[in-house]
Amino acid sequence: MTVNDYIKQKFQTFGIQLSEADLLDMCLNSKISREGEMNEDCYDRVSVAIAKFIPSLLLRATSIGESGFSMSWDLQGIKDYYSFLCKKYGLKDEVNTDKPKVEFL
């Protein structure tokens, strides 16, 4: 499976179709060839690139009713996936900022 195909399939599980530009952004960010083979050597870089891309993707997640534009994304699912990736790779979670924080005195 190519990196391109892997990324497409990861987002398809949330009902999201990515453009070629979206795929190019993630691959350039991870410094990985889109047509390269997806394997364990590039897995972490691709996963981080996906995590870094999700906030910009969520900016598009608006819905306009009454015969207007509508999306059927699993928004909570993609936010949870993003949060998981942020924790796993030590990235700052820019989306889920409403989570309670514990402060030890």
C-alpha positions in Angstrom: 0.0 0.0 0.0 1.3 3.5 -0.8 1.5 6.3 1.6 -1.3 8.1 -0.4 -3.6 5.1 -0.1 -2.9 4.7 3.6 -3.8 8.3 4.4 -6.9 8.2 2.2 -8.1 5.1 3.9 -7.5 6.5 7.4 -9.7 9.4 6.7 -12.4 7.5 4.8 -13.3 5.7 8.1 -14.5 9.1 9.3 -16.4 9.8 6.1 -13.8 12.3 4.8 -12.6 12.4 1.2 -9.2 14.2 0.9 -8.2 16.2 -2.1 -4.8 15.6 -3.9 -3.7 18.9 -2.4 -4.5 17.7 1.1 -2.5 14.5 0.5 0.4 16.5 -0.9 0.4 18.8 2.2 0.6 15.8 4.5 3.3 14.1 2.5 5.4 17.3 2.2 5.0 17.9 5.9 6.3 14.4 6.7 8.9 14.5 4.0 7.6 11.2 2.5 6.9 10.3 -1.1 3.2 10.0 -1.8 3.9 7.0 -3.9 6.3 5.4 -1.4 5.5 2.2 0.3 3.8 2.6 3.7 5.8 0.7 6.2 6.9 0.8 9.8 9.9 3.1 8.9 7.6 5.9 7.9 4.6 5.1 10.1 5.4 7.7 12.9 6.2 10.5 10.4 3.0 9.9 8.5 0.9 9.7 11.7 2.4 13.0 13.0 1.6 14.6 9.6 -2.0 13.4 9.8 -2.2 14.9 13.3 -0.8 18.2 12.2 -3.3 18.3 9.3 -6.5 17.6 11.3 -6.9 21.1 12.8 -7.0 22.7 9.3 -9.4 20.0 8.1 -11.7 20.7 11.0 -11.9 24.4 10.0 -13.9 23.1 6.9 -16.4 21.2 9.0 -19.3 23.5 8.7 -22.8 22.5 7.7 -25.3 24.7 6.0 -28.8 23.4 5.9 -31.8 23.7 3.6 -30.5 22.4 0.3 -27.1 24.0 1.0 -23.7 22.5 1.5 -23.6 19.7 4.1 -21.0 17.3 5.3 -21.5 13.9 7.0 -18.2 13.6 8.8 -17.8 11.9 12.1 -16.5 15.0 13.8 -16.3 13.6 17.3 -14.5 10.6 15.9 -11.9 12.7 14.1 -11.4 14.9 17.2 -10.9 11.8 19.3 -8.4 10.4 16.8 -6.5 13.7 16.7 -6.4 13.8 20.6 -5.1 10.2 20.5 -2.3 11.1 18.0 -1.4 14.2 20.0 -1.0 12.2 23.2 0.9 9.4 21.4 3.4 11.8 19.8 3.7 14.4 22.4 2.0 17.1 20.3 0.0 20.0 21.6 -3.7 19.4 21.2 -5.0 22.5 19.5 -8.5 21.3 19.0 -9.7 19.7 22.3 -9.0 22.7 24.5 -12.2 22.4 26.6 -11.0 19.3 28.5 -10.7 19.8 32.2 -7.1 20.3 33.5 -5.8 19.3 36.9 -3.3 21.5 38.6 -1.4 20.2 41.6 -0.4 22.8 44.2 
